[in-house]
Amino acid sequence: MNAINRWSEIPEFPDEETEARFWEANELDGRLMATSVHEADSRESTTITLRFDPRMLSRIKRIARSRYLNYQSMMKQWLAERLEDEMRKL
């Protein structure tokens, strides 16, 4: 199995089947996974509630499982990445 050491090594996938084949032959290096998790101080966090379509949430959880991540942590990571992108556009 090929270990992915940089996020840039993960291509954009045209569909889920292509992505599944990619992850059958590749895995994230443990050090890369460790750098992706932000351990926020509980004093820095605010709890919110979001409502999701059950199918969307199921897909999010499936993606997180395939990456060995907690789905909530992965969603926070996605939001942080998008926020950085949006801030660069300002």
N, C-alpha and C positions, 0 to 999 in steps of 0.2 A: 504494500500500500504506500502511495506517495504522500509525504507529509507536506502540507501547505504552510510555508513560513511567513508569507506576506499576504495581506488582504488583496493586493493587486494581482495575485496569482489566480484568484477566483474570477472566472469569466462571467459575462452576462449570459443568461440562459434563455433561449427562445421559448422553451416550454418545460414543464415539470419532468417529462421523461428524460430529456437531455440532462437536466440537473441531477436526476436520480442516478443516471449512468456515471456522471462525473463523481458523485459522492461514493459510488461503489468502489472506485479506484483511488480515491483521495480522502484524506482526513486532515483536520486542522491540527497543527503542532500544538502541544500543550502550552508552550510559552506564549504563542499567539492568542490562544483562548484566554489565558490569564490576563493579558494586557487589555482584553476587550471588556472586562468586567470592572465597572466603577463601583467601589464600595463607598457609598455615600454615608456620611455621618447622619444618623437619624435626626439630628437637630437641623440638618440642611434639607430635609425632605418634607413634602406636604402630600398628604393622601388625597387623591381625587377619585372620582368614579366615572368610568366611561362605559357606554353601552355599545356592544358590537353585535352585528349579525352573527348568529351561531356558526354559520359556515365559514365566515371570515376568521373568527376566533379559532376554529378548528384548523384552518390552514396555517395560521400563525403558530399554533402549538406544534403542528407537524414540522414546520421549518425549524423551529427552535429545537425540537427533539433531534432532528437530523444533524444539528450543529452542537449537540450536547450542551445546550444552554437552557436556562430558565426562561420561559416565554416572556415574562414581565421584564426581566433584565434585557432581553433582546429588543423588546419594544422601546424601552428607555434608550437603548443604544441607537436604534433607528431614529428616534426623535432627536437625540443629541446630534447625530450626523446631519439630519435634515436642517436643524436649526443653524448649524455651522454653515451649511450651504446657503441658506437664506440670508444669513448675516453678511456673507461675502458679497451678496448681490446689492446690498444697501449702499 
